[in-house]
Amino acid sequence: MNTETEIVPAHDIARRIYSIRDHRVILDADLASLYGVETRSLVQAVKRNADRFPEDFLFQLAPEEVGALRSQIVISKTGRGGRRYPPFAFSEHGALMAATVLNSPRAVAMSLYIIRAFVKMREDLAANSAILKRLAEIDKTLLVHDGALREIYQKLRPLLEPPPMPPKPEIGFHIKEDTLPYRVRKRLIRH
């Protein structure tokens, strides 16, 4: 294959997909690099065909979202040769629509791989949610069993304790007397 339609592995594409506003999206710079065009060309084509990109296909990031992304990925600060405008985020359908707008051979070829990456992420998410649901059921069962075991342990605890130790015999000579010899009784004198 030539460099125009060279295939990018799905895991490389999946690393470029982010979760923003509860949607799986790919940023315009990443999409442009996958499609083999400049970011400004992609944005320009999108703006020329704005009627093809409803809000669920494409949205522009808010400044606070850009700040949050800056810590996750490398986006240079404004004033240092970075972007002047917040990036656009393309959903799965927006990425496919961008390929049709660009109409380059690489964009058409890569759009299939990008869609497959989105589908794979959706399948992984569904599998993870099924696993989490099952773990929640197991956790609930364990809590019930834990309570039952705690009750059994409380009932068995007195039986498990060792019997009290008999008193140790004292060492030495001991006389057992009923009365104490040194006590003087006071007699009451009656007059």
C-alpha positions as CSV (number, residue, x, y, z in Angstrom):
1,M,0.0,0.0,0.0
2,N,1.2,3.5,-0.6
3,T,1.4,6.1,2.2
4,E,-1.8,7.7,1.0
5,T,-3.9,4.7,2.1
6,E,-1.6,3.2,4.7
7,I,-3.6,1.5,7.4
8,V,-3.3,2.6,11.0
9,P,-3.9,-0.2,13.6
10,A,-7.2,-0.1,15.5
11,H,-5.6,0.2,18.9
12,D,-3.8,3.4,17.7
13,I,-7.1,4.8,16.6
14,A,-8.8,3.7,19.9
15,R,-6.2,5.7,21.9
16,R,-7.3,8.8,20.1
17,I,-11.0,8.4,21.1
18,Y,-12.0,10.3,24.3
19,S,-15.1,10.5,26.4
20,I,-16.4,14.0,26.5
21,R,-19.9,15.1,27.5
22,D,-20.8,11.4,27.9
23,H,-20.0,10.8,24.2
24,R,-17.1,8.9,22.5
25,V,-15.4,11.5,20.3
26,I,-12.2,12.0,18.3
27,L,-10.6,15.5,18.2
28,D,-10.2,17.3,14.9
29,A,-6.4,17.2,14.9
30,D,-6.4,13.4,15.4
31,L,-9.0,12.9,12.8
32,A,-7.1,15.1,10.3
33,S,-3.9,13.2,10.9
34,L,-5.7,9.9,10.3
35,Y,-7.3,11.2,7.1
36,G,-4.0,12.6,6.0
37,V,-5.0,16.3,5.8
38,E,-4.2,19.4,7.8
39,T,-6.4,20.3,10.7
40,R,-7.3,23.6,9.2
41,S,-8.4,21.9,5.9
42,L,-10.7,19.6,7.9
43,V,-12.2,22.4,9.9
44,Q,-12.7,24.5,6.7
45,A,-14.4,21.6,5.0
46,V,-16.7,21.1,8.0
47,K,-17.6,24.8,8.2
48,R,-18.4,24.8,4.4
49,N,-20.7,21.9,5.0
50,A,-22.2,22.8,8.4
51,D,-25.6,21.6,7.5
52,R,-24.2,18.0,7.3
53,F,-22.9,18.1,10.9
54,P,-25.7,18.4,13.5
55,E,-24.8,18.7,17.2
56,D,-24.7,14.9,17.8
57,F,-22.1,14.6,15.0
58,L,-19.9,17.5,15.9
59,F,-19.4,20.0,18.7
60,Q,-16.8,22.5,19.7
61,L,-15.1,22.1,23.1
62,A,-15.7,24.7,25.9
63,P,-12.6,26.4,27.3
64,E,-12.8,24.4,30.6
65,E,-13.0,21.1,28.6
66,V,-9.9,22.2,26.7
67,G,-8.1,22.8,30.0
68,A,-9.1,19.4,31.2
69,L,-7.8,17.8,28.0
70,R,-4.6,19.8,28.2
71,S,-3.6,17.7,31.2
72,Q,-4.5,14.4,29.5
73,I,-3.0,15.0,26.0
74,V,-0.5,17.3,24.5
75,I,-2.2,20.5,23.5
76,S,0.0,23.5,23.6
77,K,-1.0,26.6,25.4
78,T,-2.4,29.6,23.5
79,G,0.2,32.2,22.8
80,R,2.9,29.7,22.3
81,G,2.2,28.7,18.8
82,G,-0.8,26.6,19.8
83,R,-4.3,26.6,18.6
84,R,-6.3,29.8,18.5
85,Y,-9.7,28.2,18.8
86,P,-11.0,25.3,20.8
87,P,-10.9,22.0,19.0
88,F,-13.9,20.3,17.4
89,A,-15.0,16.9,18.7
90,F,-16.4,14.4,16.1
91,S,-18.7,11.6,17.1
92,E,-18.6,8.3,15.3
93,H,-21.1,9.6,12.7
94,G,-19.3,12.9,12.5
95,A,-16.1,11.2,11.6
96,L,-17.8,9.3,8.8
97,M,-19.4,12.4,7.5
98,A,-16.1,14.2,7.6
99,A,-14.7,11.5,5.3
100,T,-17.4,12.1,2.8
101,V,-16.9,15.8,2.9
102,L,-13.1,15.5,2.4
103,N,-13.5,13.0,-0.4
104,S,-9.9,12.0,-0.4
105,P,-8.9,8.3,-0.9
106,R,-7.2,8.1,2.5
107,A,-10.2,9.6,4.2
108,V,-12.5,7.1,2.7
109,A,-10.2,4.2,3.5
110,M,-9.5,5.3,7.1
111,S,-13.2,6.1,7.8
112,L,-13.9,2.3,7.9
113,Y,-11.1,1.7,10.5
114,I,-12.3,4.6,12.6
115,I,-15.9,3.3,12.6
116,R,-14.6,-0.2,13.5
117,A,-12.6,1.4,16.4
118,F,-15.8,3.1,17.7
119,V,-17.7,-0.2,17.4
120,K,-15.0,-2.1,19.2
121,M,-15.0,0.5,22.1
122,R,-18.8,0.2,22.3
123,E,-18.6,-3.6,22.4
124,D,-15.9,-3.4,25.1
125,L,-18.0,-1.0,27.1
126,A,-21.0,-3.4,26.8
127,A,-18.9,-6.3,28.0
128,N,-17.6,-4.3,30.9
129,S,-21.1,-3.3,32.0
130,A,-22.1,-6.9,31.9
131,I,-19.1,-7.9,34.0
132,L,-19.9,-5.1,36.4
133,K,-23.5,-6.2,36.7
134,R,-22.4,-9.8,37.5
135,L,-19.9,-8.5,40.0
136,A,-22.7,-6.5,41.7
137,E,-24.8,-9.7,42.0
138,I,-21.9,-11.6,43.4
139,D,-21.2,-8.8,45.9
140,K,-24.9,-8.8,47.0
141,T,-24.8,-12.6,47.5
142,L,-21.5,-12.3,49.5
143,L,-23.1,-9.7,51.8
144,V,-26.0,-12.0,52.5
145,H,-23.6,-14.9,53.2
146,D,-21.4,-12.7,55.3
147,G,-24.3,-11.8,57.6
148,A,-25.2,-15.5,58.0
149,L,-21.6,-16.4,58.7
150,R,-21.3,-13.6,61.3
151,E,-24.5,-15.0,63.1
152,I,-23.1,-18.5,63.1
153,Y,-19.7,-17.3,64.5
154,Q,-21.4,-15.4,67.3
155,K,-23.3,-18.5,68.3
156,L,-20.2,-20.7,68.1
157,R,-17.9,-18.3,69.9
158,P,-18.8,-19.4,73.5
159,L,-18.2,-23.0,72.4
160,L,-14.9,-22.3,70.9
161,E,-13.4,-20.6,74.0
162,P,-11.2,-22.8,76.1
163,P,-12.6,-23.9,79.5
164,P,-11.5,-21.7,82.4
165,M,-8.2,-22.8,84.0
166,P,-8.5,-24.5,87.4
167,P,-6.8,-22.5,90.2
168,K,-3.2,-23.3,90.6
169,P,-2.3,-25.0,93.9
170,E,-0.4,-22.8,96.2
171,I,3.1,-23.7,97.2
172,G,3.9,-24.0,100.9
173,F,2.4,-25.1,104.2
174,H,-1.1,-24.1,104.8
175,I,-3.4,-24.7,107.8
176,K,-7.0,-24.5,107.3
177,E,-8.6,-23.0,110.3
178,D,-12.2,-22.1,110.8
179,T,-11.5,-19.1,113.0
180,L,-8.8,-16.7,113.2
181,P,-6.7,-17.3,116.4
182,Y,-5.6,-13.7,116.9
183,R,-9.0,-12.1,117.0
184,V,-10.2,-11.1,120.4
185,R,-13.8,-11.1,121.0
186,K,-15.3,-8.3,122.9
187,R,-17.6,-9.3,125.6
188,L,-20.4,-7.3,126.4
189,I,-20.6,-6.6,130.1
190,R,-24.0,-6.4,131.5
191,H,-24.6,-4.7,134.7
